[in-house]
């Protein structure tokens, strides 16, 4: 991602201007009069900063300015941004503006004025992640994108589909429905936790393939632990055997730096309301152009659209505000810089994880090795039930996390975002150390 200055330098004044700071400040000032305006004035007074990713990771002047673009409630500490993230004010305003417009003269505004504008977000997403706009469909979430692939491929009774037992529950449920309805056979493999040997991961997928295997579903980043899997290598292995791979990118897109061509996959689904901070209820489906015609849409489209990526958007009347607000979210992400964002999320993760790992009862189910994970991590305190710990963190400390219960591991999932402050992370660590020291109340 490029900087507005074009030479790697970014003034905080120019940065906030690029993010649509006036809208952000106006929205924030409604909640806390004067605070946002003072923060903006202080940020604008700062000197030019040379901010390559490594230097940006702990530059609190830089990140405190970014935090002012959000209107989040600071009376709570939201460490569940992996579920759904708040959008910056400039994105919220874009959605509200389109909603007002669509209610002005609904049928005309919605179908004639707003709907054709979907080509703008499509173009921005395609350019940002290095593919052809004719390969990008805008959906409502990862589930819709992935189910389009899982249910849209022609498979026969007895055909096997392969995935892992750590894949997203809804995607496993989708295959199990096809088992009951169509007679498919779902096979799952286990993966190490954490998994730090790519050769081992590829080997486990390869060893599970049989002459009946027709499809592989794999995560780019596993939602339970934040594990980044070697997608390109699995795709290459499967392609040699004539097996397509559907990639679940719900937690990967806009979380860490990559381009879709880097993966060489044919199908990729993601939610945009997680790490891109796009409007809630927006997603992306990438289908390689020569694969579009062979994939059925979830909702019927006319035959003339067989080779058109837009056939996957034939879902009937729906609000265009969230879809069009994707443009502002992509702008925000690009001006922030994907590499800087990745570095910051890793820095925040390491701040709490390395501190807690000093206690012998703490188990981290996420690798801290470069490239194996990013901002999402799952931690366990031995002897404490994850559900009770998550409930106590919320009730006693107003800290929001997600309890994880898997057949092979358990803990709480922690997902900060670009607006999260070091103090908030430290307060989480303080609370966890209190639970380690004193236990939870009966």
Number of C-alpha atoms within 10 A of each C-alpha: 14 13 16 17 11 8 9 12 14 22 20 23 19 15 22 25 13 16 24 18 25 18 19 26 25 18 22 22 17 12 13 11 13 14 14 26 19 13 15 23 12 14 21 18 11 13 11 13 16 13 17 15 16 14 13 20 21 15 13 12 14 20 20 17 23 23 19 25 28 23 23 19 10 10 9 13 23 24 22 19 22 23 15 18 22 22 25 28 25 23 31 24 18 20 24 14 13 21 19 13 16 20 12 12 10 14 11 13 18 22 14 11 13 19 18 11 14 18 15 14 22 22 16 18 23 19 13 17 17 14 19 16 19 19 21 24 26 27 24 22 21 25 21 21 28 27 18 20 25 25 17 15 15 11 17 12 12 15 18 21 22 22 23 20 16 20 18 17 9 12 19 18 11 15 23 16 14 17 18 10 10 15 16 20 20 19 16 18 14 13 15 12 14 17 18 19 12 16 11 13 20 20 12 16 21 14 9 13 19 12 8 11 21 23 22 23 24 24 26 25 27 22 24 24 27 27 27 24 22 20 23 16 16 23 23 18 16 21 13 9 15 12 17 19 24 25 24 28 25 31 28 26 24 26 24 23 16 16 15 17 13 11 18 14 21 20 24 27 32 30 31 31 28 29 28 24 26 31 29 22 16 23 25 25 28 27 25 19 18 10 13 23 16 12 20 19 24 19 13 12 17 8 10 8 13 17 16 16 24 17 23 25 17 14 13 6 9 10 14 20 25 23 27 26 26 30 21 26 26 21 18 24 20 20 18 23 19 21 21 20 25 20 22 26 22 20 19 25 21 16 15 19 22 12 13 21 14 9 12 9 13 19 18 21 23 24 20 19 9 8 13 19 25 29 25 28 26 26 23 21 23 14 10 15 18 21 17 14 22 19 18 18 20 16 11 9 15 16 22 22 26 22 21 20 14 10 7 11 15 23 28 24 26 26 26 25 24 21 19 23 16 15 10 18 22 15 15 22 17 15 17 19 17 12 17 18 9 9 13 14 7 4
